[in-house]
Amino acid sequence: MNLPRTGIGVDVHAYAPEGSDRVLMLGCLEWPGERGIEGHSDGDVAAHAACNALLSAAGLGDLGSVFGTDRPEMAGASGTQMLQHVLGMVDEAGFLIGNVAVQLVGKRPRIGPRREEMQAAMSLALGGAAVSVSAATTDGLGFTGRGEGLAGIATALVVPHDHLPT
């Protein structure tokens, strides 16, 4: 019998240099006035961690194998585009997304005021799947605590199509 499967995903990006014109994209949202993130794509650590978790759960590899930096067509790709692509891959592999939970680690931006908006944007990109977002700081420890970048950690649950009630 095919059982539900879980996956875990991590993504980390450094902030762009001070004065850079990179816009912060996080949780499929633009964050005006916040320092952007470096990356081959838009650097959305929330979306990237969610993609990694979904790919892991469905046994489809990882972000690098699907969206590697060796693929010029992925330059500047948005987290929304990546989540939509992974949704298609997960479905094609015979799974439905049960839920995705994302934990963001960093000093800024403050997630609370836009949490529901982030969850809705990520859910929309994933075809309506349940998405929850939480955040933590590291009390000044490590690169996230020093304000050098952001990290995202995600878990995902996928359920085989043939496991669903009829």
N, C-alpha and C positions, 0 to 999 in steps of 0.2 A: 504494500500500500504506500502511496506517495503521501508523505506527511508535510506539514508546513515546515519551512526552513527559515533560519535567521542568518543575518550577516552583519558584519561590523565594518565601518569605514572611517578613515581619518583623512584629513586634508589640512595642510599648513601653508600659509603664504606670508611673506614679509610685506610690510608696508612699503609703498613706493617712496622714493626719496622726497624729502620736504620740497615743496614747490612744484612737484610733478602735476601734470594735468589729468592723471588717472583718477577716474571717479570710483568711489567705493561702491561695489555691487555685493550685496549680502542678502541671502534668503530670497533671491530673485527680485530684489528691490534696489533702487538707486538711493544712496544716502548722501544727499547734498551737504556740503560743508565738512564732510569727513574725509580724512586722508585715504587715498585709494590703495589698492593692493597690487603688488607685482604679480605677473603671471602670463603664461602663453595665451590663456583665454581671459575671461573677465576676472579671474581670481576669487570667485564666489565660494568661499570655504564651506558654507552651509550646503549649497547645492552639490559641490564636489564630494563632500563627505557622504551625503545622501546617495549619490550615484555609486560611490565605492561600496556602501553597505548593500544596496540593491544588487549590484553586480555580484558581490560575494554571496549573498543569499541564494541567488539563482544559479550560481556556479558558472558565471560568465566572465571571470577574470577581474580586472581592476581598471581604474581610470586611465592609467598609463597605457594599457593594452588596447583600450577602445579609443581614447582621445589623445594619444601620445603627442609630445612636443615635436615629433618628427613628421607630423601631419600639418602642413602649412594651411590647409583649409580650416583647421580648428583655431587658428590665430584669432583671438578676439571673440570666440564663441561665448555665448551667454550661458549662465547657469540654467536658465529656463530651457534653452535649446538642448543642453546636455541632459537634463532630466527627462525631457520629452523623448529624446533618442533612447535613453535607457529604459523608459516605460515601454517603448516598442520592442526592445530586445527582450525584456522580462516577459512580456505577453507572448512573443514568438517562441520563447523557451517553454511556454506552457504554464506560466504562473500569473497570479493576480496579486497585486500589492495589498497586504493587510494593513500595514502602517509603517511609518518612518518617524524616528525620534532623533532630533539633532541637538547636540550640546555645543554651544559656541564658547570658546575660551579666549578671553582678552579683556583689556582695560576699557576699550571703547570699540564701537559705539554702544550706547545704552540700549539694550534690546527690548526691555519692558514696554516702552511706549509704542513699539511697532511689531510686537510679537504676533498679534492676531493677523496683522496685514502680511507678515512674512509667512505664517502658516497657510494663509489663504492662497498666496501667490505660488508657494511650492506645491500645495495640493492641486491647484489648477494645472500646473505643469505636469503633474503626475496623474492626470485624468480623474481627479476627485479623491484620490487616496488620502487617508488620514495622515496628517503631518503635525508633529508637536515640536516646538522649539524652546529650548531653555538656554541659560547662559551662566557662566561662572568667571570669576577672576582667580588669579593665583596668588593673591596677597603680595604682589611685587616680585614673585619668584619666576625665574625662567624668562625666555624671550617674550612670552605673552605678557608676563608681569612687568617687564621693562618697557612695554609698549613698542616692541620691534615688529610685531605681526599678530596674526590671528590664527587660531586653530579651530577646526570643526571635528567633532566625533559623532558618528551616527550609528544607529542600529536600524535594521529593517526586518520585517516579517513578510515573506511571500508564501502564498498558498497555491498548490497545484490546481489547475483548472478542474481536473478530474476528482479533486477532493471536495469540491463545493457541493452543497446540497442542491438537489434539482427541484 
